Amino acid sequence: MKSPVLYVSCAVMLSILSAPAVQAQAEAASTEVIETCPMPERPSIPNGLKSSEEEMIEAQRGIKDYIAKGEAVLKCLDDLRAGWGETATEEQLQINLLFYNKMVDEMTSTGELFNSAVRAYKGRNE
């Protein structure tokens, strides 16, 4: 008895093979971005209701340093994307944009948290 032959269209085969390939490309792009442009560690934000002036000043220095490092990461991501040039894959571009937006969001939220702590500190001392 002959064994049945299974016919799979090329389109079906490509869709089966491409999902893992796309995932592998995205993982490679993520690894490249993380290794090339590592994000800085977020500084701790003091409690403005309980912190001393010295603690607030020290936190301000930490925030300024964090923002400067974050801006360097954004430049690094821009340079990395430019370095890929026309050979950049869609996955590389999407991952790069994802990390860029994440850095901007983290810098913004960290600055907002610190500003809230400063308002609380000033409100306590008025």
N, C-alpha and C positions, 0 to 999 in steps of 0.2 A: 504494500500500500504506500502510495506517495504521500509525503507530508505536505500539508497545505502551505502554500506560499503566501506570505503576508506582504501586501503592497502598501507602501506608505508614500504619499506624495512628497515632492521636494519641499513644498511650502510647510507641510506639517513637520517634516524632519528639521527644517531650519528653525522653526519656532521652538521645537523641543531643545535643540542645541543652543539657540541663542540666549535663552534665559540665563543659564549658568554662565555663559560667556559675558553677557552684559554685567552680571553680578561680579564676576571676576575683574572686569575692567573698572567697575566702580570701586571695588576694594583696593585695587592697585592705585587708582587715582587718590583715594582717601589716604592711603599710606604715604604716597609721595607728598601730599599736601602737609600731613601731620609732621613728617620728618623734615621737610624743607622749611616750613613756616610754623613752628610750634607756638601755640597760644600761651600767653603768660598766665600765671596763677593769679586769680582774683584776690585782691587784698581784703583783709577783714575790715568791716565798718564798725566803728565804736558806737555804743549807745550814747547818743547825745544827751540824754537825761541824766546819765551817771558819770560821764567821762570828764577828765580834767582838761584844762586848756592844752597842756603838753601832749596828752593823748590825741586830742583833736588835730593839733599841728602835725604830729607824727603821721596820723592817718592821712592828712592832706598830702604829705610828701609821698606816701605810698600810692595814693590815687593818681597823683601827677606822674609818677614813675610807671604805673600800670597803663595809663592812657598813652604815654610815649611808646611803651612797648607794643601796645595794641595798634598804634599808628604804623609802627615798623612792620607788624604782621600784615596789615593791609597793603603796604608797599610791597612786601615780599610776595603776597598773593597776586598782585598786579604783575610783578616781574615774572613770576612763574607762568602765569597765563600767557604773557607776551612771549616768553621763551618757547612755549609750545607752538606758537605761530599757527600756520595753516594745518599742521598735523594734529592739532588738538581734537580729541574725540568729544562727542556730546557728553559723555560721562565725566570726562575731566573738567569740562566747562561748568557742568552742573555742580560737581563737588566743590570746585573752586568758589563758585558763587555762594554755595551753602555755607562754607567756612567764612567767607568774607562777611556775609550777612550776620552770621553768628557772632563774629568778633565785634561788629558794629553794635549789635543788640546788647552784648555783654558790657561794652564800654558805656553805652547809654544807661543801662540799668544800674551799673555800679556808680556812675556819676549821680544819678537820681537818688540812690540810697544814701550816698554821702551827703548830698544837699539836704535831705530830710534830717539826717543826724545833726548837721550844722544848725538847721532851723530849730530843732529841739534844744540844742545846746544854748543857742542865743535866747530862746524863749524862757529857759530856766534861769538865765542870768539877767533878765530884765527887771 
